[in-house]
């Protein structure tokens, strides 16, 4: 079937996911845990609420190990699609493993034929599903690899409580098998995953191809990765700062860097003549501080909030007299935007809007900055 190297690649992929979680904990200033929670941005509130200890988390890991064959079997049943057919793909392939990949690729204005291949997004008519290339036996191969990986990864992990990260194994091996089948027909690939499990898979599986990475979000200033991508040929980056961070983050030599145009189309809104309009660009890890800021300034300004599209917006909706934007593609033209750290903040700046980056500011300093930008009269 496959030799041991596929498990080594998967271990690199899982190790990077662990590195991402540890970075999130550090950015959230969480230092009181002796384990790294799975998907910490979403699960930390439950860990705190129910006071999950190392013992309880370890017990959960043990339960997962014993139930993993059943868990992956359920995954197999849910994922199996018997629609294998002959599909001609272009030698230029865009791998959709991130919600912004298609949008970002279109910004490159490439005059070339290409094929979109859906990795983990919603299927669309002009996108080829990865399931197209899979036979029924491939699903069972992925199942066997997923179950086997539990023991391989557990043996190699320094912190055994990180074994919960292996819950993604079935889908990961299934994608690996599907992409292996088309590898020989591909010359150039585009993707927008920076360093997660998909980025590791693409980098190693297509190591001899022309790998193009399109930046999709702001990079951390420092990130200790177990596997540093080494086969990237071209990176479409946001700015010179991102270029420097990518250079430190990857092992790829002689990378060609190109700057991507971040301008977006802003939507006109009805403005109150008596109040200036401020947009809060939401991030899940800074939501509590954003709510604090909103409550402090909401009586003096018309407030719009653009929540992060992948996380809940309910806490914002509990605040009276503000506008929470539900439409993902709606970008109001405002007097000023407040941004902790978000690609959208860069997009607003590129579109000519005034942006205050408040990550290192307290509320009084933020208001002072607003005054300096001449948004309000002193």
Residue, then its C-alpha position, 0 to 999 in steps of 0.5 A: x500500500x504505502x511505506x512508512x514515509x506516509x506516517x512520517x509526513x502525517x507526523x510532521x503535519x500533526x506536529x505543526x498543528x500542535x505548534x499552532x495550538x501552542x502559539x495560540x495559547x501563548x498569544x492568549x497569555x494562557x500559561x496555567x495548563x499542562x496540556x495543549x487543548x485541541x482547537x483551543x480558541x473554541x475549547x478553552x472556554x469549556x475547559x475553564x468552565x468545567x475545570x478540565x484538569x490534566x487527569x480529565x484530559x488524559x482520560x479523554x485521550x485514552x477514551x479516544x484511543x480505544x474508540x478511534x477505530x469506531x470513530x474512523x469507521x463513522x467517518x468512512x461511512x459519512x465520507x464515502x462517495x461512489x462517483x469515481x469518473x474520468x475527469x481531465x484536469x489541467x496541469x495548473x491546479x488550485x487546491x481549495x483547502x482554505x476558505x479564501x484560496x479561490x478569492x485570493x487566486x482570482x486576485x492574481x489575475x493569472x491568464x492561464x487555464x487551471x482546475x480547482x480541486x476541492x479539498x475540504x470546502x463546499x462542492x461547486x459546479x466548476x470545482x472538481x471534488x477530490x472524491x472524483x479520483x477515489x475508488x471504494x478501496x481507497x476509503x478503506x485504505x484511508x481507514x486502515x492508515x488512520x487507525x494505524x496512525x494512532x499507534x505510530x503518532x502516540x509512540x512519537x509524541x513527546x506529550x501523549x495528550x496531543x494524540x487528540x490531534x489525530x482525529x483528522x487522520x481519516x480525511x488527511x489520508x483520504x486526501x493524500x491518496x486522492x492527490x497521489x492519483x493525479x500527481x503525475x498530471x500536475x505541473x503547478x499548484x496553488x494553495x493558501x495554507x501557511x503551515x498547517x496539516x494541509x500545507x505540510x501534505x502539499x509541500x511534501x507530496x508535490x515536492x518536485x512541482x512548482x508550488x505557489x503559496x498565496x498568503x491568506x492571513x497575518x503571520x505570527x511574529x514568531x512560531x516554532x514549527x516542527x516542519x518548515x516548508x521547504x519546497x515553495x517556489x513562489x509566495x504571493x505575500x501581503x507586504x515586506x514584513x510578511x516576506x521577512x516572516x516567511x523567509x524565517x519560517x520556511x526552509x525553502x531556498x531562492x523563493x520568489x516573492x510577489x506582492x498581492x493587491x489587497x484592495x477590496x470593494x467597500x459598500x456605501x452605508x447611511x451615515x449619521x451626520x452627528x456621529x462618526x462611524x467606526x468599524x470593529x474588525x473582530x478576531x476570536x482571541x481578542x473578542x473580550x477586549x473588543x467588547x470592552x472597547x465597544x462598550x466604552x465608545x458606543x455612545x459617541x460613535x456609530x459602531x459596526x462590527x465585522x466578526x471573524x467569519x469562522x467564529x461565533x458572533x453571538x457575544x457581539x449581538x448582546x450589545x445594544x445599539x451596534x450593527x453586527x454584519x452578518x454578510x461575509x462579503x459586506x464591507x462598510x465604508x466607514x470613517x475609521x476601522x479598529x483592528x487588533x490583527x487581521x487581514x481585513x485591516x490590511x485590506x481596508x488600508x489598501x482601499x484607502x481607509x483609516x485603520x488603527x492597529x490597537x493590539x498594544x494599546x489600552x482604551x484611553x490610548x485608542x481614544x487618544x489615537x482616534x482624536x489624533x486621526x481627527x475622527x472627532x473634535x476635541 
